Amino acid sequence: MGSASFQDRPPLVAVTPQGLYCRAGNFHIDPWRPVERALVTHAHGDHARSGSQRYLAARAGLGLLQRRLGADSVIDTLEYGEKLTVGDTTVSFHPAGHVLGSAQIRIEHQGEVWVVSGDYKRTPDPTCAPFEVVRCHTFITEATFGLPIYRWEDPRLVAQDILRWWDANREAGRSAVLFCYALGKAQRLLAELGKLTDRPAYVHGAVNGLVTAYREAGVEMLPTQLVSETEKGTSFAGALVLAPPSAGGSTWMRRFGEAETAFASGWMRVRGNRRRRGFDRGFVLSDHADWPDLLRTVADTQAEKVLVTHGQTDSLSHYLRDRGVDASPLATPFEGEAED
């Protein structure tokens, strides 16, 4: 992006004990401790934490952030692409394609542009705005799946595979319990399956409120029913149930009788992960960029410098440096959602 050099300047964004900090704008990005002003990329718990005095985020994610941060939190919002002067900087939020309301944060100061990507993906997702390439001088990228083994299939094909698994369990008189991350993944699954069938699904309480937030945002999904609101003795034979991984092995599972379990996650690309965790099936579906899309995104931004955080930071940095990119890890205490 351009030919201007900013090497003699201090970095526009730096790591502090509270999190990523922009001194020129006097704000933090996804801070892990309470601060005066927090710019937030999205509503996952390792990016949006309560306690800060004031928040700024993309408007599409407001409903989720209110649930995450609490009704008393002061949350200002911008539409995607809308610019705001903050201190000596100009900031804007741009779609990251990760979950509903997720955003990359563009920061401009005296002609220098940094983009903090947060978490992002490039594959289609009917529940959120698609990723937008933002050209910049410095790009901070995640690397949750920053190894060549991680390559995703078309999510529509994955949804068809899940429906076949559900159908097979229906024919056998078993329930099908699909574990998935409660924010983002569950809603994406319900939306993809909603293109293939109109059969209702059951959901765990941890999933239910977030499904409501997506519906309020206009996202179309399968009809759902809360498991806890079913009558005592209800048979779940043939039903699809969506639940967070934490529900596995709990007494909550007893109500489903004979059941097959599955996990939908990018981590299921490695077959040993499914066996070790005791799932009958694994479906490879991620809300993060795979290896080819990480490389494509770095190239698309035309960034002169790349900082790598969250996940396989050393591997991706090393690969980029070998190909002439000025890349290095950016160490932070939190390394992404473990369940994807």
C-alpha positions as a LaTeX table, in Angstrom:
\begin{tabular}{lrrr}
\hline
Residue & $x$ (\AA) & $y$ (\AA) & $z$ (\AA) \\
\hline
Met1 & 0.00 & 0.00 & 0.00 \\
Gly2 & 1.80 & 3.07 & $-1.21$ \\
Ser3 & 5.53 & 3.73 & $-0.79$ \\
Ala4 & 5.61 & 5.87 & 2.36 \\
Ser5 & 7.85 & 4.57 & 5.15 \\
Phe6 & 6.87 & 4.87 & 8.78 \\
Gln7 & 9.78 & 2.90 & 10.25 \\
Asp8 & 11.07 & 5.89 & 12.24 \\
Arg9 & 7.78 & 6.27 & 14.10 \\
Pro10 & 6.79 & 4.35 & 17.22 \\
Pro11 & 4.23 & 1.63 & 16.42 \\
Leu12 & 0.68 & 2.92 & 16.13 \\
Val13 & $-0.59$ & $-0.06$ & 18.16 \\
Ala14 & 1.44 & $-1.71$ & 20.93 \\
Val15 & 0.93 & $-4.38$ & 23.59 \\
Thr16 & 0.43 & $-3.08$ & 27.14 \\
Pro17 & $-0.60$ & $-4.87$ & 30.37 \\
Gln18 & $-4.23$ & $-3.94$ & 29.57 \\
Gly19 & $-4.08$ & $-5.08$ & 25.95 \\
Leu20 & $-3.45$ & $-3.60$ & 22.52 \\
Tyr21 & $-3.17$ & 0.18 & 22.88 \\
Cys22 & $-3.20$ & 3.06 & 20.41 \\
Arg23 & $-1.53$ & 6.02 & 22.08 \\
Ala24 & $-2.44$ & 8.46 & 19.29 \\
Gly25 & $-6.12$ & 7.72 & 19.86 \\
Asn26 & $-5.90$ & 6.91 & 23.59 \\
Phe27 & $-7.92$ & 3.70 & 23.24 \\
His28 & $-7.45$ & $-0.03$ & 23.65 \\
Ile29 & $-8.56$ & $-2.77$ & 21.27 \\
Asp30 & $-10.19$ & $-5.90$ & 22.75 \\
Pro31 & $-8.54$ & $-5.19$ & 26.13 \\
Trp32 & $-8.28$ & $-8.03$ & 28.61 \\
Arg33 & $-8.51$ & $-5.64$ & 31.59 \\
Pro34 & $-10.92$ & $-2.73$ & 32.20 \\
Val35 & $-9.85$ & 0.50 & 30.47 \\
Glu36 & $-11.25$ & 3.98 & 29.84 \\
Arg37 & $-12.17$ & 3.35 & 26.18 \\
Ala38 & $-12.31$ & $-0.02$ & 24.44 \\
Leu39 & $-12.77$ & $-0.63$ & 20.74 \\
Val40 & $-14.17$ & $-4.15$ & 20.34 \\
Thr41 & $-13.91$ & $-6.40$ & 17.28 \\
His42 & $-16.72$ & $-8.81$ & 18.25 \\
Ala43 & $-18.69$ & $-10.35$ & 21.11 \\
His44 & $-16.72$ & $-13.52$ & 21.89 \\
Gly45 & $-15.58$ & $-13.59$ & 25.50 \\
Asp46 & $-11.87$ & $-13.41$ & 24.77 \\
His47 & $-12.40$ & $-10.13$ & 22.87 \\
Ala48 & $-15.29$ & $-8.41$ & 24.68 \\
Arg49 & $-14.83$ & $-8.13$ & 28.43 \\
Ser50 & $-16.94$ & $-6.19$ & 30.89 \\
Gly51 & $-15.72$ & $-3.40$ & 33.16 \\
Ser52 & $-14.46$ & $-0.74$ & 30.75 \\
Gln53 & $-15.93$ & 2.76 & 31.00 \\
Arg54 & $-16.93$ & 3.07 & 27.35 \\
Tyr55 & $-17.04$ & 0.81 & 24.29 \\
Leu56 & $-17.05$ & 1.38 & 20.54 \\
Ala57 & $-18.05$ & $-1.38$ & 18.12 \\
Ala58 & $-19.77$ & $-2.16$ & 14.84 \\
Arg59 & $-23.52$ & $-1.51$ & 15.02 \\
Ala60 & $-24.39$ & $-4.97$ & 13.68 \\
Gly61 & $-22.98$ & $-6.54$ & 16.85 \\
Leu62 & $-24.74$ & $-4.31$ & 19.38 \\
Gly63 & $-27.34$ & $-6.88$ & 20.48 \\
Leu64 & $-24.71$ & $-9.51$ & 21.19 \\
Leu65 & $-22.43$ & $-7.06$ & 22.98 \\
Gln66 & $-25.26$ & $-5.90$ & 25.23 \\
Arg67 & $-25.77$ & $-9.51$ & 26.28 \\
Arg68 & $-22.05$ & $-10.05$ & 26.79 \\
Leu69 & $-21.15$ & $-6.79$ & 28.55 \\
Gly70 & $-24.35$ & $-6.10$ & 30.47 \\
Ala71 & $-27.23$ & $-3.67$ & 30.06 \\
Asp72 & $-25.44$ & $-0.91$ & 32.01 \\
Ser73 & $-22.41$ & $-0.85$ & 29.71 \\
Val74 & $-21.98$ & 2.27 & 27.57 \\
Ile75 & $-21.63$ & 1.02 & 24.00 \\
Asp76 & $-21.28$ & 3.44 & 21.09 \\
Thr77 & $-21.54$ & 2.03 & 17.58 \\
Leu78 & $-20.62$ & 2.81 & 13.99 \\
Glu79 & $-21.98$ & 1.40 & 10.77 \\
Tyr80 & $-19.47$ & $-0.59$ & 8.75 \\
Gly81 & $-17.22$ & 1.87 & 6.91 \\
Glu82 & $-18.36$ & 4.92 & 8.91 \\
Lys83 & $-15.41$ & 7.03 & 10.09 \\
Leu84 & $-14.94$ & 8.63 & 13.49 \\
Thr85 & $-12.19$ & 10.86 & 14.85 \\
Val86 & $-10.82$ & 9.42 & 18.10 \\
Gly87 & $-8.00$ & 11.48 & 19.58 \\
Asp88 & $-5.53$ & 12.11 & 16.77 \\
Thr89 & $-6.73$ & 9.10 & 14.74 \\
Thr90 & $-9.53$ & 8.24 & 12.38 \\
Val91 & $-11.10$ & 4.84 & 13.03 \\
Ser92 & $-13.63$ & 2.72 & 11.16 \\
Phe93 & $-15.02$ & $-0.81$ & 11.41 \\
His94 & $-15.08$ & $-3.22$ & 8.45 \\
Pro95 & $-16.68$ & $-6.68$ & 8.16 \\
Ala96 & $-14.52$ & $-9.58$ & 9.35 \\
Gly97 & $-16.90$ & $-12.40$ & 8.34 \\
His98 & $-16.31$ & $-14.17$ & 11.68 \\
Val99 & $-19.68$ & $-13.89$ & 13.48 \\
Leu100 & $-22.59$ & $-11.45$ & 13.54 \\
Gly101 & $-21.23$ & $-7.93$ & 14.02 \\
Ser102 & $-17.58$ & $-8.95$ & 13.84 \\
Ala103 & $-15.23$ & $-6.29$ & 12.52 \\
Gln104 & $-11.72$ & $-5.39$ & 11.55 \\
Ile105 & $-10.65$ & $-2.05$ & 13.00 \\
Arg106 & $-8.93$ & 0.40 & 10.64 \\
Ile107 & $-6.82$ & 3.08 & 12.34 \\
Glu108 & $-5.34$ & 6.01 & 10.42 \\
His109 & $-2.85$ & 8.50 & 11.84 \\
Gln110 & $-0.86$ & 11.05 & 9.82 \\
Gly111 & $-1.18$ & 9.01 & 6.64 \\
Glu112 & $-0.28$ & 5.69 & 8.27 \\
Val113 & $-2.93$ & 2.94 & 8.28 \\
Trp114 & $-3.08$ & $-0.09$ & 10.57 \\
Val115 & $-5.77$ & $-2.78$ & 10.49 \\
Val116 & $-6.48$ & $-4.99$ & 13.50 \\
Ser117 & $-8.36$ & $-7.94$ & 12.03 \\
Gly118 & $-9.63$ & $-9.59$ & 15.21 \\
Asp119 & $-10.91$ & $-13.02$ & 14.17 \\
Tyr120 & $-11.95$ & $-13.44$ & 10.54 \\
Lys121 & $-12.85$ & $-15.88$ & 7.81 \\
Arg122 & $-13.33$ & $-15.72$ & 4.04 \\
Thr123 & $-15.76$ & $-18.64$ & 3.50 \\
Pro124 & $-19.48$ & $-17.83$ & 2.97 \\
Asp125 & $-21.65$ & $-17.46$ & 6.07 \\
Pro126 & $-25.35$ & $-16.50$ & 5.88 \\
Thr127 & $-25.33$ & $-15.12$ & 9.43 \\
Cys128 & $-22.91$ & $-12.21$ & 9.01 \\
Ala129 & $-21.53$ & $-9.68$ & 6.55 \\
Pro130 & $-18.73$ & $-11.09$ & 4.34 \\
Phe131 & $-15.08$ & $-10.20$ & 4.93 \\
Glu132 & $-13.92$ & $-6.95$ & 3.39 \\
Val133 & $-10.31$ & $-6.49$ & 2.28 \\
Val134 & $-8.88$ & $-3.28$ & 3.76 \\
Arg135 & $-5.53$ & $-2.12$ & 2.40 \\
Cys136 & $-3.07$ & $-0.94$ & 5.02 \\
His137 & 0.57 & $-0.43$ & 5.91 \\
Thr138 & 0.50 & $-2.79$ & 8.92 \\
Phe139 & $-1.89$ & $-5.72$ & 9.27 \\
Ile140 & $-2.47$ & $-7.57$ & 12.54 \\
Thr141 & $-3.73$ & $-11.03$ & 11.61 \\
Glu142 & $-4.92$ & $-13.96$ & 13.66 \\
Ala143 & $-3.37$ & $-17.40$ & 13.13 \\
Thr144 & $-5.75$ & $-19.74$ & 14.97 \\
Phe145 & $-5.40$ & $-22.27$ & 12.13 \\
Gly146 & $-2.02$ & $-21.09$ & 10.85 \\
Leu147 & $-0.72$ & $-24.45$ & 9.60 \\
Pro148 & $-0.97$ & $-25.91$ & 6.05 \\
Ile149 & $-3.04$ & $-28.87$ & 7.28 \\
Tyr150 & $-6.02$ & $-26.59$ & 7.91 \\
Arg151 & $-8.05$ & $-26.22$ & 4.69 \\
Trp152 & $-11.82$ & $-25.91$ & 4.71 \\
Glu153 & $-14.44$ & $-27.45$ & 2.44 \\
Asp154 & $-17.49$ & $-25.59$ & 1.13 \\
Pro155 & $-19.69$ & $-25.07$ & 4.24 \\
Arg156 & $-22.77$ & $-25.99$ & 2.19 \\
Leu157 & $-21.33$ & $-29.46$ & 1.66 \\
Val158 & $-20.63$ & $-29.76$ & 5.39 \\
Ala159 & $-24.27$ & $-28.84$ & 6.13 \\
Gln160 & $-25.45$ & $-31.55$ & 3.72 \\
Asp161 & $-23.23$ & $-34.06$ & 5.52 \\
Ile162 & $-24.71$ & $-33.02$ & 8.89 \\
Leu163 & $-28.24$ & $-33.43$ & 7.53 \\
Arg164 & $-27.41$ & $-36.94$ & 6.28 \\
Trp165 & $-26.07$ & $-37.78$ & 9.75 \\
Trp166 & $-29.24$ & $-36.42$ & 11.34 \\
Asp167 & $-31.40$ & $-38.42$ & 8.92 \\
Ala168 & $-29.49$ & $-41.63$ & 9.65 \\
Asn169 & $-30.05$ & $-41.16$ & 13.37 \\
Arg170 & $-33.75$ & $-40.45$ & 12.81 \\
Glu171 & $-34.10$ & $-43.70$ & 10.90 \\
Ala172 & $-32.34$ & $-45.55$ & 13.72 \\
Gly173 & $-34.51$ & $-43.91$ & 16.40 \\
Arg174 & $-31.58$ & $-42.10$ & 18.02 \\
Ser175 & $-31.16$ & $-38.45$ & 18.92 \\
Ala176 & $-28.31$ & $-36.54$ & 17.27 \\
Val177 & $-26.46$ & $-34.23$ & 19.67 \\
Leu178 & $-24.25$ & $-31.75$ & 17.84 \\
Phe179 & $-21.75$ & $-29.87$ & 19.99 \\
Cys180 & $-20.65$ & $-26.46$ & 18.77 \\
Tyr181 & $-19.54$ & $-23.05$ & 20.02 \\
Ala182 & $-22.62$ & $-21.28$ & 21.41 \\
Leu183 & $-21.97$ & $-17.91$ & 19.76 \\
Gly184 & $-21.52$ & $-17.95$ & 16.00 \\
Lys185 & $-21.15$ & $-21.61$ & 15.18 \\
Ala186 & $-24.56$ & $-22.72$ & 16.48 \\
Gln187 & $-26.35$ & $-19.97$ & 14.58 \\
Arg188 & $-24.37$ & $-20.64$ & 11.42 \\
Leu189 & $-25.34$ & $-24.31$ & 11.58 \\
Leu190 & $-29.00$ & $-23.45$ & 12.08 \\
Ala191 & $-28.89$ & $-21.07$ & 9.12 \\
Glu192 & $-27.13$ & $-23.51$ & 6.79 \\
Leu193 & $-29.47$ & $-26.36$ & 7.76 \\
Gly194 & $-32.42$ & $-24.01$ & 7.30 \\
Lys195 & $-31.63$ & $-23.95$ & 3.59 \\
Leu196 & $-32.01$ & $-27.74$ & 3.45 \\
Thr197 & $-34.93$ & $-28.55$ & 5.77 \\
Asp198 & $-37.63$ & $-26.91$ & 7.88 \\
Arg199 & $-37.53$ & $-29.48$ & 10.68 \\
Pro200 & $-37.11$ & $-27.82$ & 14.09 \\
Ala201 & $-34.04$ & $-28.38$ & 16.25 \\
Tyr202 & $-33.62$ & $-28.36$ & 20.03 \\
Val203 & $-31.07$ & $-26.10$ & 21.70 \\
His204 & $-29.29$ & $-25.88$ & 25.04 \\
Gly205 & $-29.96$ & $-22.84$ & 27.22 \\
Ala206 & $-26.48$ & $-21.42$ & 26.53 \\
Val207 & $-27.34$ & $-21.36$ & 22.82 \\
Asn208 & $-30.92$ & $-20.15$ & 23.06 \\
Gly209 & $-30.42$ & $-16.49$ & 24.02 \\
Leu210 & $-27.81$ & $-16.02$ & 21.32 \\
Val211 & $-30.14$ & $-17.55$ & 18.72 \\
Thr212 & $-32.71$ & $-14.97$ & 19.80 \\
Ala213 & $-30.19$ & $-12.17$ & 19.22 \\
Tyr214 & $-29.51$ & $-13.43$ & 15.70 \\
Arg215 & $-33.23$ & $-13.65$ & 14.93 \\
Glu216 & $-33.66$ & $-10.06$ & 16.17 \\
Ala217 & $-30.94$ & $-9.09$ & 13.68 \\
Gly218 & $-32.95$ & $-10.66$ & 10.85 \\
Val219 & $-30.95$ & $-13.87$ & 10.40 \\
Glu220 & $-33.10$ & $-16.77$ & 9.13 \\
Met221 & $-32.52$ & $-20.13$ & 10.84 \\
Leu222 & $-34.25$ & $-23.41$ & 11.58 \\
Pro223 & $-37.08$ & $-23.13$ & 14.10 \\
Thr224 & $-35.76$ & $-24.02$ & 17.55 \\
Gln225 & $-37.10$ & $-25.17$ & 20.90 \\
Leu226 & $-35.36$ & $-24.89$ & 24.24 \\
Val227 & $-34.63$ & $-28.34$ & 25.68 \\
Ser228 & $-35.50$ & $-27.20$ & 29.21 \\
Glu229 & $-38.98$ & $-26.16$ & 28.10 \\
Thr230 & $-40.01$ & $-29.59$ & 26.85 \\
Glu231 & $-42.44$ & $-31.62$ & 28.93 \\
Lys232 & $-41.03$ & $-34.23$ & 31.28 \\
Gly233 & $-40.70$ & $-37.58$ & 29.54 \\
Thr234 & $-40.46$ & $-36.08$ & 26.03 \\
Ser235 & $-38.75$ & $-38.43$ & 23.60 \\
Phe236 & $-35.89$ & $-36.93$ & 21.64 \\
Ala237 & $-35.58$ & $-39.90$ & 19.32 \\
Gly238 & $-34.86$ & $-38.57$ & 15.84 \\
Ala239 & $-34.22$ & $-35.03$ & 17.08 \\
Leu240 & $-31.24$ & $-32.77$ & 16.42 \\
Val241 & $-29.91$ & $-31.07$ & 19.56 \\
Leu242 & $-27.34$ & $-28.25$ & 19.54 \\
Ala243 & $-25.28$ & $-27.80$ & 22.69 \\
Pro244 & $-21.99$ & $-26.25$ & 23.84 \\
Pro245 & $-19.08$ & $-28.67$ & 24.41 \\
Ser246 & $-19.30$ & $-28.05$ & 28.17 \\
Ala247 & $-22.59$ & $-29.97$ & 28.22 \\
Gly248 & $-20.88$ & $-33.18$ & 27.12 \\
Gly249 & $-20.70$ & $-35.80$ & 29.85 \\
Ser250 & $-23.05$ & $-33.84$ & 32.12 \\
Thr251 & $-26.31$ & $-35.08$ & 33.63 \\
Trp252 & $-28.07$ & $-32.86$ & 31.04 \\
Met253 & $-27.25$ & $-35.50$ & 28.42 \\
Arg254 & $-29.26$ & $-38.25$ & 30.15 \\
Arg255 & $-32.61$ & $-37.01$ & 28.84 \\
Phe256 & $-31.72$ & $-37.88$ & 25.24 \\
Gly257 & $-31.59$ & $-41.65$ & 25.72 \\
Glu258 & $-29.78$ & $-43.42$ & 22.90 \\
Ala259 & $-27.81$ & $-40.73$ & 21.11 \\
Glu260 & $-24.93$ & $-40.15$ & 18.73 \\
Thr261 & $-22.68$ & $-37.18$ & 19.35 \\
Ala262 & $-20.73$ & $-34.98$ & 16.96 \\
Phe263 & $-18.59$ & $-31.86$ & 17.14 \\
Ala264 & $-18.53$ & $-29.09$ & 14.50 \\
Ser265 & $-15.19$ & $-27.30$ & 14.55 \\
Gly266 & $-12.09$ & $-26.59$ & 12.52 \\
Trp267 & $-10.21$ & $-28.71$ & 15.04 \\
Met268 & $-11.97$ & $-31.75$ & 13.58 \\
Arg269 & $-9.63$ & $-31.51$ & 10.57 \\
Val270 & $-7.26$ & $-33.57$ & 12.75 \\
Arg271 & $-9.02$ & $-36.92$ & 13.20 \\
Gly272 & $-7.24$ & $-37.68$ & 16.44 \\
Asn273 & $-9.01$ & $-34.76$ & 18.09 \\
Arg274 & $-12.40$ & $-36.42$ & 17.56 \\
Arg275 & $-11.23$ & $-39.75$ & 18.97 \\
Arg276 & $-9.55$ & $-38.20$ & 22.00 \\
Arg277 & $-12.67$ & $-36.23$ & 22.90 \\
Gly278 & $-14.99$ & $-39.18$ & 22.44 \\
Phe279 & $-17.30$ & $-37.89$ & 19.67 \\
Asp280 & $-18.94$ & $-40.30$ & 17.25 \\
Arg281 & $-18.54$ & $-37.85$ & 14.37 \\
Gly282 & $-16.55$ & $-34.74$ & 13.57 \\
Phe283 & $-17.64$ & $-32.07$ & 11.09 \\
Val284 & $-15.01$ & $-29.65$ & 9.86 \\
Leu285 & $-16.59$ & $-26.21$ & 10.02 \\
Ser286 & $-14.66$ & $-23.19$ & 11.25 \\
Asp287 & $-15.38$ & $-19.51$ & 11.82 \\
His288 & $-11.70$ & $-18.70$ & 11.30 \\
Ala289 & $-9.63$ & $-18.39$ & 8.12 \\
Asp290 & $-7.87$ & $-21.52$ & 6.96 \\
Trp291 & $-4.24$ & $-21.60$ & 5.81 \\
Pro292 & $-4.84$ & $-20.58$ & 2.17 \\
Asp293 & $-7.12$ & $-17.72$ & 3.21 \\
Leu294 & $-4.65$ & $-16.43$ & 5.80 \\
Leu295 & $-2.03$ & $-16.17$ & 3.05 \\
Arg296 & $-4.51$ & $-14.69$ & 0.57 \\
Thr297 & $-5.65$ & $-12.07$ & 3.05 \\
Val298 & $-2.12$ & $-10.95$ & 3.89 \\
Ala299 & $-1.44$ & $-10.53$ & 0.18 \\
Asp300 & $-4.74$ & $-8.75$ & $-0.47$ \\
Thr301 & $-4.08$ & $-6.09$ & 2.19 \\
Gln302 & $-0.77$ & $-5.16$ & 0.50 \\
Ala303 & 0.60 & $-4.56$ & 3.99 \\
Glu304 & 4.28 & $-3.70$ & 4.33 \\
Lys305 & 4.38 & $-5.25$ & 7.81 \\
Val306 & 2.38 & $-8.13$ & 9.28 \\
Leu307 & 2.00 & $-8.87$ & 12.99 \\
Val308 & 0.66 & $-12.31$ & 13.86 \\
Thr309 & $-1.38$ & $-13.12$ & 16.97 \\
His310 & $-3.75$ & $-15.78$ & 18.36 \\
Gly311 & $-2.64$ & $-19.31$ & 17.54 \\
Gln312 & 0.14 & $-20.59$ & 15.30 \\
Thr313 & 2.00 & $-17.28$ & 15.36 \\
Asp314 & 5.53 & $-18.62$ & 14.88 \\
Ser315 & 4.59 & $-20.92$ & 12.00 \\
Leu316 & 2.75 & $-18.29$ & 9.99 \\
Ser317 & 5.36 & $-15.59$ & 10.71 \\
His318 & 8.19 & $-17.87$ & 9.64 \\
Tyr319 & 6.41 & $-18.88$ & 6.43 \\
Leu320 & 5.73 & $-15.24$ & 5.50 \\
Arg321 & 9.30 & $-14.14$ & 6.25 \\
Asp322 & 10.65 & $-16.91$ & 4.02 \\
Arg323 & 8.61 & $-15.34$ & 1.21 \\
Gly324 & 9.86 & $-11.83$ & 1.75 \\
Val325 & 7.13 & $-10.46$ & 4.04 \\
Asp326 & 8.15 & $-8.41$ & 7.08 \\
Ala327 & 6.25 & $-10.57$ & 9.59 \\
Ser328 & 6.64 & $-11.29$ & 13.29 \\
Pro329 & 4.59 & $-12.68$ & 16.18 \\
Leu330 & 2.70 & $-10.30$ & 18.46 \\
Ala331 & 2.44 & $-11.98$ & 21.84 \\
Thr332 & $-0.82$ & $-11.58$ & 23.79 \\
Pro333 & $-2.10$ & $-13.50$ & 26.86 \\
Phe334 & $-5.13$ & $-14.88$ & 25.01 \\
Glu335 & $-4.87$ & $-17.13$ & 22.00 \\
Gly336 & $-8.36$ & $-17.43$ & 20.53 \\
Glu337 & $-11.45$ & $-19.55$ & 21.24 \\
Ala338 & $-10.40$ & $-23.06$ & 22.18 \\
Glu339 & $-13.59$ & $-24.59$ & 20.78 \\
Asp340 & $-13.69$ & $-22.57$ & 17.50 \\
\hline
\end{tabular}
